[in-house]
Amino acid sequence: AQPRIFKTQLRALLRAAVHGPLRIMFPFVASVQEVRDARALLLESQEELRSRGITVPEVPVGIMIEVPSAAFTASLLAKEADFFTIGTNDLIQYTLAVDRTDDRVSNRYEPLHPAVLRLIRHVRRAATREGIPVSVCGEMASDPLLLKLLIGCGLREFSMTPGAIPMARRVVKDTSAHQMIRVAARVLTLATVEEIERYLEEEVTK
């Protein structure tokens, strides 16, 4: 909506990339056309800098998958991106039509809802097929039980609040990916959050 401001930000990122590894990730992507439009502005920004004699390194461009339309078309978006990040907080909110900050409905904000888990699996598979890395950010990775399940779903890169990192390191160290793959496969056949929670707790307790 504001190409002039957007290009100013892109040029600043490109100039900063000279000083160390940098990636650009477009948030709230809903369609392939949005990615192409953003990439076109990025290309214009690169050409403007080069015309001034400024060195512009190649910068990986990724997409935040956080709305259902992006998750459902992940196989198409994966052809346009260098990497994916699944933004679980917003993906859960928009998939379940629940505002997690609204006390009247926040109890319906359920990370273990079958629809959410199936979307995450769908995105991961799309990224794998195109050979691009996929990571997870959001509160899901800060919960030990959910982190184990994400590992079982084939995810290996996680972003979280700094305070959750020591816990996450312990969980990853103590988790058998082979075992959790089996658990995740069973979880994705269950129909309710209650069934999933009960099964997960039983398996982790074992």
C-alpha positions in Angstrom: 0.0 0.0 0.0 3.0 2.3 0.6 5.6 1.3 -1.9 7.9 4.4 -1.3 8.1 3.6 2.4 8.4 -0.1 1.8 11.3 0.4 -0.6 13.1 2.6 1.9 13.0 -0.3 4.4 14.1 -2.8 1.8 17.1 -0.6 0.8 18.1 -0.3 4.4 18.0 -4.1 4.8 20.0 -4.6 1.6 22.7 -2.1 2.8 22.8 -3.8 6.2 23.3 -7.2 4.5 26.8 -6.1 3.5 27.9 -6.4 7.2 26.7 -9.9 7.9 24.2 -12.7 7.1 20.7 -11.3 6.7 17.4 -12.7 5.5 14.2 -10.9 4.5 10.8 -12.4 5.5 7.5 -11.0 4.3 4.7 -11.3 6.9 1.0 -11.9 6.6 1.3 -13.2 3.0 -2.0 -14.4 1.7 -1.3 -15.1 -2.0 1.4 -15.7 -4.6 0.7 -12.4 -6.2 1.6 -10.5 -3.0 5.0 -12.3 -2.9 5.7 -11.5 -6.5 4.7 -7.8 -6.0 7.0 -7.6 -2.9 9.8 -9.3 -4.8 9.4 -6.8 -7.7 9.9 -3.9 -5.2 12.9 -5.7 -3.7 14.4 -6.0 -7.2 13.8 -2.3 -7.8 15.5 -1.5 -4.5 18.5 -3.6 -5.5 18.8 -1.8 -8.9 18.5 1.6 -7.3 21.4 0.8 -4.9 23.6 -0.6 -7.6 23.0 2.4 -9.8 24.6 4.4 -6.9 27.6 2.1 -6.9 26.5 0.4 -3.7 27.4 -3.3 -3.4 24.2 -5.4 -2.9 24.7 -9.1 -1.8 22.1 -11.8 -2.6 19.6 -12.0 0.3 17.3 -15.0 0.9 13.7 -14.1 0.8 11.1 -16.0 2.9 7.5 -16.0 3.8 5.7 -16.1 7.2 2.9 -18.6 7.0 0.4 -17.3 9.4 -3.0 -17.1 7.6 -5.0 -20.1 6.3 -4.9 -19.0 2.7 -1.1 -19.1 2.8 -1.1 -22.5 4.5 -3.5 -24.0 2.0 -1.4 -22.7 -0.9 1.9 -23.5 0.6 2.9 -25.7 -2.3 2.5 -22.7 -4.6 4.2 -20.3 -2.3 7.2 -22.6 -1.8 8.1 -22.1 -5.4 8.3 -18.3 -4.8 10.3 -18.4 -1.5 13.7 -19.4 -0.2 12.3 -20.4 3.2 9.2 -20.6 5.3 8.5 -19.7 8.9 5.2 -20.9 10.4 3.8 -18.2 12.7 1.8 -20.4 15.0 0.2 -17.7 17.1 -1.6 -16.0 14.2 -2.2 -19.2 12.3 -4.1 -20.7 15.2 -6.0 -17.5 15.7 -7.1 -17.1 12.1 -7.8 -20.8 11.5 -10.1 -21.0 14.6 -11.6 -17.5 14.3 -10.5 -16.8 17.9 -8.9 -13.6 19.2 -6.5 -14.9 21.9 -6.6 -11.5 23.6 -10.4 -11.5 24.0 -11.3 -13.1 27.4 -14.8 -14.1 26.0 -13.3 -16.5 23.5 -9.7 -17.0 24.4 -10.4 -20.4 25.9 -11.1 -21.6 22.3 -7.6 -20.8 21.3 -6.4 -24.4 20.9 -2.9 -25.2 19.5 -3.8 -28.9 19.4 -6.9 -28.4 17.3 -6.8 -31.0 14.5 -7.2 -28.3 11.8 -4.1 -26.5 13.1 -2.0 -29.6 13.3 -3.0 -30.6 9.8 -2.2 -27.2 8.4 1.3 -27.3 10.0 1.9 -30.8 8.5 0.7 -29.5 5.1 3.1 -26.5 5.2 6.0 -28.7 6.3 5.4 -31.2 3.5 5.1 -28.4 0.9 8.4 -26.9 2.0 10.1 -30.3 2.0 8.9 -31.1 -1.6 10.5 -27.8 -2.8 13.6 -28.3 -0.8 13.3 -25.1 1.2 13.9 -24.9 5.0 10.9 -24.4 7.3 10.9 -23.2 10.9 8.3 -22.5 13.6 7.9 -19.4 15.7 5.3 -18.7 18.4 4.2 -20.0 21.7 3.8 -23.6 20.5 7.5 -24.1 20.5 7.7 -22.8 24.1 5.5 -25.6 25.4 7.4 -28.8 26.1 4.6 -31.1 25.0 3.8 -29.2 21.9 7.5 -28.9 21.1 7.8 -32.7 21.2 4.8 -33.0 18.8 6.3 -30.5 16.4 9.5 -32.6 16.3 7.3 -35.6 15.5 5.8 -33.6 12.7 9.2 -33.2 11.1 10.1 -29.7 12.2 13.6 -29.0 13.4 14.1 -25.2 13.6 12.3 -23.2 16.3 12.1 -19.6 17.4 10.9 -18.6 20.9 11.2 -16.1 23.7 14.7 -16.2 25.2 13.4 -17.4 28.6 12.1 -20.6 26.9 15.4 -21.6 25.3 16.9 -23.6 28.2 13.7 -25.6 28.5 13.6 -26.2 24.8 17.2 -27.4 24.7 16.4 -30.0 27.4 13.3 -31.1 25.6 15.1 -31.5 22.3 17.9 -33.4 23.9 15.6 -35.8 25.7 13.2 -36.4 22.7 13.4 -39.4 20.4 12.4 -38.0 17.0 11.7 -41.6 15.8 9.3 -42.2 18.6 7.6 -38.8 18.2 7.1 -39.4 14.4 5.0 -42.4 15.4 3.1 -40.4 18.0 2.5 -37.5 15.6 1.1 -39.9 13.0 -1.4 -41.2 15.6 -2.3 -37.7 16.8 -3.2 -36.6 13.2 -5.9 -39.3 13.2 -7.6 -38.1 16.3 -10.7 -36.0 16.1 -10.8 -33.7 19.2 -8.4 -31.6 21.3 -9.3 -33.7 24.4 -8.4 -37.0 22.7 -5.1 -35.5 21.4 -4.1 -34.1 24.8 -4.9 -37.3 26.6 -2.9 -39.4 24.1 0.1 -37.1 24.1 0.3 -37.0 27.9 0.1 -40.8 28.1 2.8 -41.2 25.5 5.1 -38.6 27.0 4.6 -40.2 30.5 5.7 -43.5 29.1 
